[in-house]
Amino acid sequence: MSVHDSARPPVSTSEDGPQGRSTSFGLPAATALVVGSIIGTGVFALPSALAPYGPIALVAFVLVTIGALALAMVFGRLSERVPGSGGPYVYAREAFGEFAGFLTAWSYWITAWAGNAAIVVAWVGYVEVFVNKGHHTGTSIAIALAGLWLPAIVNLAGVRSIGAFQVVTTVLKFLPLAFMATAGLLFVKSGNFGAFNASGGSALGAVSAAGAIALFSYIGLETASVAAGRVRDPKRNVPRATVYGTLACAGIYLLGTLAVFGTVPHGQLTSSAAPFTDAMNNIAGGTWAGNLVAAAAIVSGLGALNGWTMICAEMPMAAARDGLFPAAFAGTRGRGEVPVLGIVSATVLASVLTVISYTSFTRVFTEIVLLSVLTAVIPYLVSAAAQLYWLVRHGREELDRGRLARDVTVTLLALAFSYWSIQGSGYQTVYYGLFTILLGIPVYIWLKRPNARPATTAATGAVAPTAGTGPARHEPPLKAARTAGPVGLPTILRRALTPRHHH
């Protein structure tokens, strides 16, 4: 997971308009967008989270990869059907109504700030290569809070997604993974792997549990589809970019994790806070190589946190302007139009979750990852259900028999994979996750109250629809979604993942 997309109308056609050449991109850039969104700092801690299950976790990783590819194909098909306004939020709202759209947006927002907590825990592990080597809890919490609030301060200051910084951090986090997935395989020793199923339970249980953790590494595969309005020839390029990007990440992940499993003894790996650092130290000897990896992970972690902090703020702001979040979240301040409430509230929530995790959870990173996965799988599941709903209603009319059979098979696989991921999260995670998601129901009821005020768009002064108004009555929902401009997740991810220049 990295920057794991009715928002603000474009200020100018040349810069932000859908037809602007400066903001549209082709297949290579769309694929890079997917890769950059999927790969985050969390993957640097993933081998340690999977190690308690043993090498059987690699089997789970392969199954998760197949499921992720099925989801990627589903998002590709959905983007073909709703070009320019894709994303789980819009798909849910189109197929199942406003309430489903709200819960999807709410769940995705939880994923964003809970994911920040997971990212910062992984980030702390690499910071502690240099300081707090004894991993004292109080100091770890202080480092984590600093890691959360530094990007928040940067965002509050209006400094957004500087292109050069984002490129550097992306390269820095990609290099160690690419090295381990290639040269690292030459140093694998079979004795380091340990028992094939080290969980002590059944093989099926181990695969399910490890699979739920592994799915965290693929959060963000939907990026190209939710930003389809920015892609040239989206019907052709979005499905290809989504699948190509997911495949590229899958190769790096599988081979890199295999190399770490084979270069770090199993007993050491289960307790490692920085597994890629330990692997590099074992390969090169000494500590210099591992320190370089740790430094790269620290810098890339700050880049990931900066981007996801922005998404945490943009999500409620965009939903508020669409009438599906409290109107206060739509407010901005300063020349940079900084969504202060969104940034502060999300960082506070991530901070609270981080503190609770360090003081109450025995496996800090794993527990937060499972919560993030659960809240991310809900939008994935609803998107797959929306695709199946369309295939059942219109598939025979618009698709030939072979294409229909293939799409139904892939969609059912994606749907089954989503249910399997929820099951593998464990009872405690499902309890906390479901409780957190259902907390959105009182918010939705409050938004639907008769005297609810519409949010005002800062850039144009236009008034957004009040909660519950939905598309115009004289237009069907799908047509309204296509003609009303960017709605929901697409604009959020576009603004978070593309360079923003302030003059």
C-alpha positions in Angstrom: 0.0 0.0 0.0 1.2 3.4 -0.9 -0.7 6.3 -2.2 -3.3 2.9 -1.9 -8.4 7.7 -4.7 -17.8 15.2 -6.3 -14.6 16.9 -5.6 -13.4 20.4 -6.3 -14.1 21.6 -9.8 -11.2 22.4 -12.1 -9.9 25.8 -11.8 -8.7 26.0 -15.3 -9.1 23.9 -18.4 -5.5 24.0 -19.3 -4.3 22.5 -16.0 -7.1 20.5 -14.6 -9.6 20.0 -17.3 -10.3 16.5 -18.5 -9.0 17.5 -21.9 -5.9 19.2 -20.8 -2.8 17.6 -22.3 -0.7 18.4 -19.3 -2.8 16.3 -17.0 -3.6 13.3 -19.3 -1.3 10.3 -19.6 -1.0 7.2 -21.6 -0.3 3.5 -20.9 3.2 3.8 -19.5 2.3 6.6 -17.1 -0.9 4.9 -16.1 1.0 1.7 -15.4 3.6 3.7 -13.3 0.7 5.2 -11.4 -0.5 1.7 -10.5 2.9 0.5 -9.5 3.7 3.7 -7.5 0.3 3.4 -5.7 0.7 -0.3 -4.8 4.3 -0.3 -3.6 4.5 1.4 -0.2 6.6 1.2 3.0 4.4 -1.5 4.4 5.9 -4.1 2.1 9.3 -3.6 3.8 7.8 -5.1 6.9 5.7 -7.8 5.2 8.2 -10.7 5.4 8.3 -10.4 9.2 4.5 -10.4 9.3 4.3 -13.5 7.1 7.3 -15.3 8.8 5.2 -16.9 11.7 3.4 -19.0 9.0 6.5 -20.2 7.4 7.1 -20.7 3.6 3.4 -21.7 3.2 2.9 -17.9 3.3 4.4 -17.8 -0.2 1.6 -20.1 -1.4 -0.9 -17.6 0.2 1.0 -14.8 -1.6 0.5 -16.6 -5.0 -3.3 -17.1 -4.3 -3.6 -13.4 -3.3 -1.8 -12.4 -6.5 -4.4 -14.4 -8.5 -7.2 -12.7 -6.6 -5.6 -9.3 -7.0 -5.4 -9.8 -10.7 -9.1 -10.8 -10.8 -9.9 -7.5 -9.0 -7.7 -5.6 -11.4 -9.6 -7.1 -14.3 -12.9 -6.2 -12.7 -11.8 -2.6 -12.2 -10.7 -2.5 -15.8 -14.1 -3.7 -17.0 -15.9 -1.2 -14.7 -13.7 1.6 -16.1 -14.7 0.6 -19.6 -18.4 0.9 -18.7 -18.0 4.2 -16.7 -15.1 6.0 -18.4 -13.9 9.1 -16.8 -15.7 8.7 -13.5 -14.7 5.4 -12.1 -13.8 4.2 -8.6 -15.4 2.1 -5.9 -17.5 5.0 -4.6 -19.2 5.7 -7.9 -19.6 2.1 -8.9 -21.4 1.4 -5.6 -23.6 4.5 -5.9 -24.5 3.7 -9.5 -25.4 0.1 -8.8 -26.8 0.1 -5.3 -27.7 3.6 -4.4 -26.5 6.5 -2.3 -26.2 4.6 1.0 -24.0 2.0 -0.5 -21.9 4.7 -2.0 -21.6 6.4 1.4 -20.5 3.2 3.2 -18.0 2.5 0.4 -16.5 6.0 0.8 -16.6 5.8 4.6 -14.8 2.4 4.5 -12.2 3.7 2.0 -11.5 6.7 4.3 -10.9 4.4 7.2 -8.5 2.4 5.1 -6.6 5.6 4.3 -5.9 6.7 7.9 -5.6 3.2 9.3 -3.2 2.4 6.5 -1.2 5.4 7.7 -0.8 3.8 11.1 0.4 0.6 9.4 2.9 2.5 7.2 4.3 4.4 10.2 4.8 1.2 12.2 6.8 -0.2 9.4 8.6 3.1 9.1 9.5 3.0 12.8 11.1 -0.4 12.3 13.6 1.1 9.9 14.2 4.3 12.0 15.1 2.0 14.8 17.9 0.6 12.8 19.7 3.8 13.9 18.0 4.8 17.1 16.1 3.0 19.9 17.7 -0.3 19.0 16.2 -1.8 22.1 12.7 -1.0 20.8 11.4 0.6 24.0 7.7 1.1 23.6 7.5 4.7 24.7 10.3 5.8 22.3 8.7 3.8 19.5 5.4 5.6 20.0 7.2 9.0 20.1 9.0 8.2 16.8 5.7 7.0 15.2 3.9 10.1 16.2 6.7 12.2 14.8 6.4 10.2 11.5 2.6 10.9 11.4 2.7 14.6 12.3 5.6 15.7 10.2 3.8 14.9 6.9 0.6 16.5 8.4 2.5 19.7 9.1 3.9 19.7 5.5 0.4 19.3 4.2 -1.0 21.9 6.5 1.7 24.3 5.2 0.3 23.8 1.7 3.3 22.0 0.4 1.7 19.3 -1.8 3.2 16.4 -3.7 6.3 18.0 -5.1 7.0 16.0 -8.2 10.8 15.6 -7.8 10.4 14.4 -4.2 7.8 11.9 -5.1 9.9 10.5 -7.9 12.9 10.2 -5.6 11.0 8.4 -2.9 9.4 6.0 -5.4 12.8 5.1 -6.8 14.3 4.7 -3.3 11.6 2.2 -2.2 11.7 0.3 -5.5 15.5 -0.3 -5.6 15.8 -2.5 -2.5 12.8 -4.6 -3.6 14.2 -5.0 -7.1 17.6 -6.0 -5.8 16.2 -8.6 -3.5 13.9 -9.9 -6.3 16.9 -10.4 -8.6 20.4 -10.6 -7.1 19.1 -11.5 -3.6 17.9 -14.9 -5.0 21.5 -15.9 -5.5 22.1 -15.9 -1.8 19.1 -18.0 -0.7 19.9 -20.9 1.6 17.3 -23.7 2.1 18.1 -24.0 5.8 16.8 -20.5 6.5 13.2 -21.2 5.5 12.3 -23.3 8.6 9.2 -25.5 8.7 6.9 -25.2 5.7 3.9 -24.6 7.9 5.2 -23.0 11.1 1.8 -21.7 12.3 1.0 -24.9 14.3 -2.5 -25.0 12.7 -4.0 -26.4 9.6 -2.6 -25.6 6.2 -5.9 -24.0 5.1 -6.0 -21.8 8.2 -2.4 -20.7 7.7 -3.0 -19.8 4.0 -6.1 -17.9 4.9 -4.5 -15.9 7.6 -1.3 -15.2 5.6 -3.4 -14.3 2.6 -5.2 -11.6 4.5 -1.9 -10.0 5.5 -0.5 -10.3 2.0 -3.4 -8.5 0.5 -2.2 -5.3 2.2 0.6 -5.1 -0.3 -1.8 -4.9 -3.2 -4.0 -2.1 -1.9 -3.9 0.6 -4.5 -4.4 -1.6 -7.6 -7.6 0.3 -8.3 -5.7 3.6 -8.9 -5.8 3.6 -12.7 -9.5 2.9 -12.7 -10.4 5.6 -10.2 -8.3 8.0 -12.2 -9.6 6.9 -15.5 -10.7 10.5 -16.4 -7.0 11.5 -16.6 -6.0 8.6 -18.9 -5.9 8.9 -22.6 -8.1 6.3 -24.3 -9.3 4.9 -21.0 -11.3 2.0 -22.4 -8.1 0.6 -23.8 -5.3 1.8 -21.4 -7.0 1.6 -18.0 -7.6 -2.2 -18.0 -4.1 -2.8 -19.4 -2.4 -0.5 -17.0 -4.2 -2.1 -14.1 -3.2 -5.6 -15.0 0.3 -4.7 -16.1 1.0 -2.7 -12.9 -0.4 -5.5 -10.7 1.7 -8.1 -12.5 4.9 -6.0 -12.2 4.3 -5.6 -8.4 3.5 -9.2 -8.1 6.8 -10.3 -9.5 8.7 -8.0 -7.3 6.8 -8.9 -4.2 6.9 -12.7 -4.7 10.6 -12.9 -5.6 11.6 -10.3 -3.0 9.8 -12.0 -0.2 11.2 -15.4 -1.3 14.7 -13.9 -1.2 14.2 -12.5 2.3 12.8 -15.8 3.6 15.9 -17.5 2.2 18.5 -15.1 3.4 17.3 -14.5 6.9 17.0 -17.4 9.3 13.4 -18.1 10.2 13.9 -17.5 13.9 15.5 -14.1 13.3 12.9 -13.1 10.7 9.9 -13.6 13.0 11.2 -11.0 15.4 12.8 -8.6 12.8 11.5 -5.0 12.7 13.5 -4.4 9.5 13.6 -7.6 7.5 15.1 -6.1 4.3 17.9 -4.5 6.3 18.6 -7.9 7.9 18.6 -9.6 4.5 21.0 -7.1 3.0 23.3 -7.3 6.0 23.4 -11.1 5.6 24.2 -10.9 1.9 26.8 -8.1 2.1 28.3 -8.7 5.5 28.5 -6.0 8.1 25.9 -3.3 8.5 26.6 -0.8 5.7 24.3 -2.4 3.1 21.4 -2.8 5.6 21.8 0.8 6.7 21.5 2.0 3.1 18.2 0.0 2.8 17.0 1.4 6.1 17.8 5.0 5.0 15.9 4.4 1.7 12.9 3.0 3.5 12.8 5.9 5.9 12.8 8.5 3.1 10.3 6.5 1.0 8.1 6.1 4.1 7.9 9.8 4.6 6.9 10.2 0.9 4.2 7.5 1.3 2.9 9.1 4.5 2.8 12.5 2.9 0.7 11.2 0.0 -1.7 9.2 2.1 -2.1 12.1 4.6 -3.3 14.1 1.6 -5.7 11.3 0.6 -7.0 11.2 4.2 -7.9 14.9 3.9 -9.2 14.8 0.3 -11.6 11.9 0.9 -13.8 13.6 3.4 -13.5 16.9 1.6 -14.7 15.4 -1.7 -17.4 13.4 0.0 -18.6 16.5 1.9 -18.9 18.4 -1.4 -21.0 15.5 -2.7 -23.2 15.7 0.4 -21.9 12.5 2.0 -19.7 13.8 4.8 -20.2 16.6 7.3 -20.0 20.0 5.5 -17.2 21.2 7.8 -14.8 18.8 6.0 -15.3 20.7 2.7 -13.8 23.9 4.2 -10.3 24.9 3.2 -7.9 27.6 4.3 -5.2 29.7 2.8 -4.1 30.2 -0.8 -3.2 26.6 -1.1 -6.8 25.7 -0.1 -5.7 23.4 2.7 -8.4 21.0 4.1 -7.3 21.6 7.7 -10.0 19.6 9.4 -9.4 16.5 7.2 -5.7 16.5 7.8 -5.9 17.0 11.5 -8.7 14.6 12.2 -7.2 11.8 10.1 -3.8 12.3 11.8 -5.3 12.3 15.2 -7.2 9.0 14.4 -4.0 7.4 13.0 -2.1 8.5 16.1 -4.7 7.1 18.5 -4.7 3.8 16.6 -0.9 3.7 16.6 -0.8 4.3 20.4 -3.4 1.7 21.1 -1.6 -0.8 18.9 1.7 -0.4 20.6 0.2 -0.6 24.1 -2.5 -3.3 23.4 -1.5 -5.4 20.4 1.2 -8.1 20.6 1.8 -7.9 16.8 1.5 -4.2 16.1 2.1 -4.1 12.3 0.0 -7.3 11.7 -3.0 -6.1 13.7 -3.2 -2.7 11.9 -2.6 -4.3 8.5 -5.5 -6.7 9.0 -7.8 -3.7 10.0 -6.7 -1.8 6.9 -7.2 -4.8 4.7 -10.7 -5.4 6.0 -11.8 -1.8 5.4 -10.2 -1.9 1.9 -11.8 -5.2 0.9 -15.3 -3.8 1.5 -15.0 -1.3 -1.5 -13.4 -4.1 -3.5 -16.2 -6.5 -2.7 -18.9 -3.9 -3.5 -17.2 -3.1 -6.8 -17.1 -6.8 -7.8 -20.8 -7.0 -6.8 -21.6 -4.0 -8.9 -19.9 -5.6 -11.9 -21.8 -8.9 -11.4 -25.0 -6.9 -11.0 -24.5 -5.3 -14.4 -23.5 -8.5 -16.0 -26.7 -10.2 -14.7 -28.9 -7.3 -15.9 -27.2 -6.3 -19.2 -24.5 -8.8 -20.0 -26.5 -10.9 -22.5 -27.7 -7.8 -24.3 -24.2 -6.2 -24.7 -21.6 -8.9 -24.7 -21.1 -12.0 -26.8 -21.3 -15.4 -25.1 -17.5 -15.9 -24.7 -16.9 -12.4 -23.2 -19.9 -12.8 -20.9 -18.7 -16.2 -19.6 -15.1 -14.9 -19.1 -16.3 -11.7 -17.3 -18.7 -13.6 -15.0 -15.9 -16.1 -14.1 -13.4 -13.4 -13.3 -16.0 -11.4 -11.3 -17.1 -14.4 -9.3 -13.4 -15.1 -8.6 -12.9 -11.5 -7.4 -16.0 -11.7 -5.3 -15.0 -15.0 -3.7 -11.5 -13.7 -3.1 -12.9 -10.6 -1.3 -15.0 -12.9 1.0 -12.0 -15.1 1.6 -9.9 -12.1 2.6 -12.5 -11.0 5.1 -12.6 -14.5 6.5 -8.8 -14.6 6.8 -8.7 -11.4 8.8 -9.8 -13.2 11.9 -12.7 -12.7 14.3 -11.2 -9.9 16.3 -10.3 -7.9 13.2 -13.8 -8.4 11.7 -15.4 -7.3 15.0 -13.4 -4.1 15.2 -13.6 -3.4 11.5 -17.3 -4.0 11.2 -17.9 -1.9 14.3 -15.9 1.0 12.8 -17.6 0.8 9.4 -21.1 0.7 11.0 -20.2 3.8 13.0 -20.8 5.5 9.7 -24.6 4.8 9.8 -25.3 7.5 12.5 -23.2 9.9 10.4 -25.3 9.1 7.3 -28.6 9.6 9.2 -27.3 12.9 10.5 -26.4 14.0 7.0 -29.9 13.1 5.8 -31.6 15.4 8.4 -34.0 17.9 6.8 -32.0 21.0 7.7 -28.6 19.7 6.4 -26.7 22.4 4.7 -25.0 21.9 1.4 -21.2 22.2 1.2 -19.9 25.2 -0.9 -17.2 24.6 -3.4 -14.3 26.9 -2.5 -12.9 27.2 -5.9 -16.0 28.5 -7.7 -18.5 29.3 -4.9 -20.9 26.8 -6.3 -23.2 25.0 -4.0 -22.9 21.2 -4.0 -26.0 19.0 -3.7 -27.4 18.5 -0.3 -27.0 15.0 1.2 -29.4 12.6 -0.3 -30.2 14.6 -3.5 -28.3 12.3 -5.7 -28.2 12.8 -9.5 -30.7 15.2 -11.1 -34.2 13.8 -11.5 -34.3 14.2 -15.2 -31.1 12.1 -15.7 -30.6 8.5 -14.9 -27.8 7.9 -12.3 -25.2 6.6 -14.8 -25.7 9.5 -17.2 -25.4 11.9 -14.3 -22.2 10.3 -13.1 -20.7 10.7 -16.6 -21.8 14.2 -17.2 -21.3 15.8 -13.8 -17.5 15.8 -14.1 -15.1 14.1 -11.7 -17.0 12.6 -8.7 -15.7 10.8 -5.7 -12.5 8.8 -5.7 -11.0 9.7 -9.1 -10.3 13.3 -8.4 -9.0 12.4 -4.9 -6.3 10.2 -6.3 -5.5 12.5 -9.2 -4.9 15.4 -6.9 -2.9 13.3 -4.4 -0.7 11.4 -6.9 0.1 14.1 -9.5 2.5 17.0 -8.9 0.9 20.2 -7.6 2.6 23.5 -8.4 1.8 26.6 -6.5 2.6 30.0 -7.9 
